[in-house]
């Protein structure tokens, strides 16, 4: 299965310079947050692909204007064509934003999903906005990752962990791909295609 991952910055290649065949062969789109709801609605409509998304720390606007035709997987485990996707959006709490969480709050969100994790025997893709703690995250609180994501990768060993939040443009050392045990970690900034 070919999957387009996106986050943080709307891709001019896909939006401004639209051509239907640019995503030929892609089966679904995963949004790791902080994108315009109009952009997500455009992608699902014009490319005729399902879009699954989590909230970024700047996605409060989704409350009043959710992406049309897209599926929110925040705090959920959904299965699409046999692929199990676990969604946990938001970032580390650094202000009063709706999609910001402490480490303890993130752990509580995961505990609420225990039945779905048990019933589906884990998941194939962890879709988040923030990265994991000390794996390509920032040392400043707003860009620090969650330890809970490390716990999830250690316990369930998903094929992929897709996140955004830490822009590739922040510095030249920012990695697009990384590895933690059995999991390939993807920074979905702008756009990136993976195969499962």
Secondary structure by P-SEA (a helix, b strand, c coil): cbbbbbcccccccccccccccccccccbbbbcccccaaaaaaaaacccbbbbbbbcccccccccccccccccccccccccccbbbbbbbbccccccccccccaaaaaaaaaaaaaaaaaacccccccccccccccccccccccbbbaaaaaaaaaccccbbbbcccccccccccccccccccbbbbcccccccccc
